[in-house]
Amino acid sequence: MSEPETTPDGRYLLIRGRRWRASDPLLPDRVRERLVRHLMSARRAVAAARRAGDPESERGARERVGWAKQGLGERGVPWWEMPGDERRRRWEEALHRLDDR
């Protein structure tokens, strides 16, 4: 699979004509891998909860998706508007919340 096209400033990915916020390029590779692993697990949990008709589990799984995406810099305050120490705190908090589940 080829890398998706990005905007010239690197802030967005262009996928099928749609812009998606890119992950924070400041993320260390190991942190990015952990957050992506949490994200994929949470997305699978959302699907399983929907199939089971379990709204409480779905809410919890969606919250995990949100934390993973926050940590990746894909939600919340745009990473390019934050100083490096705030960006680091954001991904550390996300990992703390996700690892404790």
Beta strands, then each sheet from edge to edge (+ up, - down):
strand 1: 5-6
strand 2: 12-15
strand 3: 18-21
sheet 1: 1+ 2- 3+
end
